[in-house]
């Protein structure tokens, strides 16, 4: 998909977020200690936000219910012939929200998630699973060696909607 109204770095960020399917999710436990886990994610361009589908049994789900502040790290795939320090990556800060089952936000999140992960459809009917939307508040993008920048929330919203 081409998005000509985006800058070169915006294009790189858009491509990274759309090409990768999983990320490292950072949450805070009840004691304020950091906790990191791997999560698949989708992008809901209509919202615009990132979408997770998580089990109520997972530690990170309880953490997000207690403290909505999260961080998500998405990295380009590692290639043996590329310096690891040169990998494109983005760290997003976001607020986690759990839309009520059956709400318009839940339906939008479900549609976006199943468009990316159609095989997850049976899990969306399990009572202990829920959708969590991540509303980006800021990000730090590294598009390669010497190409780093802060990305404000409004720019992230535009990139996710593209």
N, C-alpha and C positions, 0 to 999 in steps of 0.2 A: 504494500500500500504506500503510495506517495503522499506526502503532506508538505506541499511546496511552501506553505506559510510558516514552517518551522525553520529555525537556524540550523547550522551544521551540527552543533552540540545537542540541540533539541531532537534532531533526527536520530542521532546516535543513542540518545536516552530512550526515545520512542522504540527504536529497534531492539535495544537491549531488553526492555521490559516486555515487549511482545514476543521476542524469540525465546527467552528463558521461561521455564515453567515452574521452577521452585526457587525458594529463597531461604535464608537464615532469618528466623524471627526472634527478635530480642524482646523479652517481657521482664517485668519486675515481680518477684514473688511478694507475699504478704509482709516479709521482713525488709523489703526494698532491695533484695539481692538480685543481680541480673541472672537471667536464664535464657539460653539460646536453643532453639529447635529448628528442624527443617520442616517447611510447609510448602505444598503446592499452592499456587495462586493464579487467579484470573484477573482480567481487567474489565470493569464495567464502565464502558465509555459513556453510557447514558447518565451515570451518577455524578461525576466521574470519580471512581475509587478503585482500590484493589479489593479482591474478594478471596476470603479463605473459607474452607469448609472444614470444621474442626469437631472433634469428639468432646463431649462434656467430661469425659474421663481424663482428657489430656491436661497436664499441668499448665500449659500455656493458656488454655481456655479459662481456667480459674484465675490465672494471673490477670488476663485481660478484663475479666469481670470485676476484679478488685481495683485495678489501675489501668485505665484505657490508653495510657501512653505506651507506644511500642516503637520498635525500630525494625526495619526490614532491609537486609543486605542482599542484593542481586548482583551476581558476577557473570561475566562472559565465561564460556567454556575454556578450560585449560587446554592449551595446545603444546605438545612437546617441543616444538621449534620456536616458541614465543617466550620471552622473558616473563616470568610470573608477575613481576612488578609492573608490567605494562598492560595487564588485563583490565579491560573496561569494567567498571563497577559503579553502583550507586547505593548509597545508604539513605533510606527514607526515614523520616520521623513522621509518625502518624498517630491518630486517635482511633481506637477500635470501637466499633458499634455493632451490636447484635440486633439486627432488625427482627421484629416480631414475625413469627411464622404466618404466612398468608398475607402479609402487608405488601404494598407496592414495592418497597425497598427490598424485601425478601425475594419477591418474584423476579425483580431485576437482577439481583445478585445470583439467584439460581440459574436464570437464563444465561448470564455471562459465564458462570462456572461450568455449566454443562456444555456450552459451546466449545470450551477448551478441553474439558474432561468428560466426554459423553459416557464413558464407562463408570463414572461415579454416580449415575442416576439412582441406582438402588440404595446407595448410602444416604441420599437426600431424604429418604422416607424413614430412616431409623430415628427413633425418638431422642437418642442422646447426641445426635449430630446437629450442628447449627451453622448458619452462615454468619461470618463476621466481615464487616466492611471496614477497610482501612482508609480513613480520610487523611491524605497527606498534609502535613503542616510545613515541611521543609525537606531539603535533601542536599546531599553532597555527592556530586557526580565526578568520577575520574574517568575520562574518555581515553586514557593512555598516558604515557609518561609526559609530564609537564602540561597536561590538559585537565585541570581540575577547576571546579566552580561550585558555588552555593546556588541552589535552585529554590526560589521562594514558592510558597504554596500556590499562588495564582498561576505561575508558570507550569507547575506540576499538573494542575487541574487542566490546563490547556493541552498539555502533552498527552495526558490520559484520555482526553475527549477526542483527540485526533484519530 
